[in-house]
Amino acid sequence: MIAPPERSAERDAALAALLPLVPIHGWTFAALRLGLTDIGADPRDAELLFPGGAVDMVEAFLDRADRRLEEAAEDLSGLRTGARVRALVAKRFADARVDKDAVRRAFAILALPSNLRVAARCTARTVDTIWHLAGDTSADFAWYTKRATLAAIYSATLLFWLRDASEDDAATLAFLDRRLAGVAAVGKLRRRATDALGRAGPCRSRQGTAVA
């Protein structure tokens, strides 16, 4: 698990006050100071709360979204693992819908070459949160492959969602379903190939010597 950014009630309150102002003023200290003033906090605390500036605010915002997903997670025990993952990704986008413009501006900041490491870190934490809530307990190489696969799916779906104007993210969810179905199909083919090789036993050369 990648360590989260600094967490505090003060930072969470500042983010809540900042978000409505991001569509107008962006992820800036000017917007943060206005937000702090709105909630009766000292605007001079802006730089103390987020010393890293915009990218610091964005990382804290995405971490806050991960925590909110955990806090609001429903009982998914009656679903298969793939359906759990799908439900959690869908909820993540549904929760973000009200702050879509702020997410769009956050993505633009993380897409800068200087911030790609932070972007990768944020994505890794999000997909790890989703797998954890989906009940994944793997501890071997599968732990990495599952998260790498979901990171690719989540990132592609996020890009689609940012441009999606359909009601209740219907087009995004259809896109997500296609990506998940593609991964499932590849997994089935791999298992069939493995089973077939197992039934066939070791291959032998023309001289009868087993070939590894």
N, C-alpha and C positions, 0 to 999 in steps of 0.2 A: 504494500500500500504506500503510495506516495504521500509524504507529509503534507498536510493542508497548510494554507497560509494562516497568518495570525487570526484568531477568532476572539471576539469580545462583544458584549452587549452594546457597547458604544459604537463599534464599527457597524454592527447590524442596523442599529437605529439610524446611523448616518446614511447607509445605503438605501434604507427605506425612504428617507427624506430626499435623497439624490435622484432616485429613479424617475419620478415624474418630470424632473427638469432636464434629464439627458436628451430627450427628443429636441429640445430647444437649444440647450447650451453644450451638449456633448458631455463626454466623460472628462470634465475639467475641474480644476480647483474652484473656478468661479461658480460653477453649478453647485459644487459641494458646499461652498460657503453659504450660498443662498439657502440650500436645504438645511444646513445646521441652524441658520438664523430662524427658519420657519418652525423648527421644533424647540426653540429656546436655548440651543447650545451655542457655545462660543465659536464663531466662524474662524477664529484664529487657530482652532484645533485641526483644521482641515489637513495641513501638511503633517501634523503629528499622527493623525489617524491613518493616513495613506502616504507614507513618505516616498513610495515609489511612483506616485502620480497616477496617471490614467490606467496603466497596465496593472498596477497594484489594486485599484478600484475594481477593475474588470475581473481579476482573479478572485477577489473576495466575493464579488457578485455571483460568479459561477459556483464557488464553493458553497455559498449560501443556498443556491438552488439545489445543489446535491443534498444538503442537510434537510431542506424542506421536503424533498422527495422521500427521504428516509422517515421523516416525522409523519408524513401523510400516507405512507405505504399501506395498502390494503392487504387483506389475507388472500394470497394467491396460491395457497396450497392445493386447491382443487384443479389447477391448470398444469399443463405440461410445461417443461422448462422454456421451450420456444415461445409459448403463449405468454408466459410470465415476462420474458424479456420484451416482447412486443407491447404488452400492457404498460410496462414501466417507461419505455421510450415514448409511447403515446402520451402518457401522463406528464412526462417532462416537457414535451412541447405544449401540451394544453396549459400547464402552469405558466409557461413563458409567454403565452399568447398576449397577455395584457401588457407585457413589456417588450413586445416584438421589436420596436424601433430601437430600444436600448440594446437588445441582443444584436441587432444588425450593426449598430455602431461599435459594439464590443468586438464583434467578429472582424470588423475592419481594422481595429487596433491590433488584434492578435495575428492578423494576416501580414503585418509588417515583418520584414526579415529579422529585425532585432528582437521580435517577440515570439518567434516560432517555438522556442523552447518552452516558454510559458504556455503557449497554445497546446503543445503536446502534453504538458503536465496537467492542464485542465481537462483535456479529453480523457486522459488516462484515469484521472480520479472519477470522472463521471461514469465511464464504462465499468470501473471497478465497483462503484456504488450500485449500479444496475445489476451486475452479476451477483453481488452479495445479497441484494434484496430478492433476486430470483432464486436464491438458495444454493448457489454454486459453492461446493466445498472442495473442488479440485486443488491439489497441491503439487502436481507434477508439471510436465511440459504443457499439458492441456490448459493449465491456468493462463499461460502466456498466449497460446493460440486462440483461446476463446476471447480474450481481451483484445488481441490484435484484430481479430475478425470483426468484433462488435465496434471497435474504434473506427474501422473503415466504413462500416454500414452507418454508424451514427453520424460521422462527419459528412458523408454524402447526403444523408437525409436532412441534416441541418442546412446544408446549402440549398436543397430543394425547398425546405420549409421557409427559408428567408424570402423566397420569391413566390411562395404560394399564397393566393388570395381566395382559395376555396373556403366554403363554410365549414367550420369545425375541423380544419386541416384535413379534409377528406382526401384531397389529392396527395398530400404528404403521406398519409397513412397507407394509401394504395402503393405509393412508391416504396415505403418501408416494407410492406408485405412482399413486394416483388424481390427486394434485396434479400429478405429472410428466406423466401422460398428458394432462391438461387443457391444460398449457402446450404440449405437442407438437402437440395438435390445433389450437390457435390458430395455432401457427407454420405448420402445413401449409396452413391456410385463407389465411393472409397470403401465403404463397408462391404459391398458386394464383391469388389475386386479382392479384398483381403480374405473374405470367406472362400472365394473360388480358389485362390492360391493355397489356402489352408487345406481344402479338400483334395487338391491335386498333389499335394506333397512336394518334396524337393524335386527340382528339375534335374534331369540326368543327361549327360553327354552321350554321344553315340557309343562310347566305350563303356557306358554304364556307370561312370563316375558321377557322383552327386555334384551339382554346381551350386555354390552358395548364392 
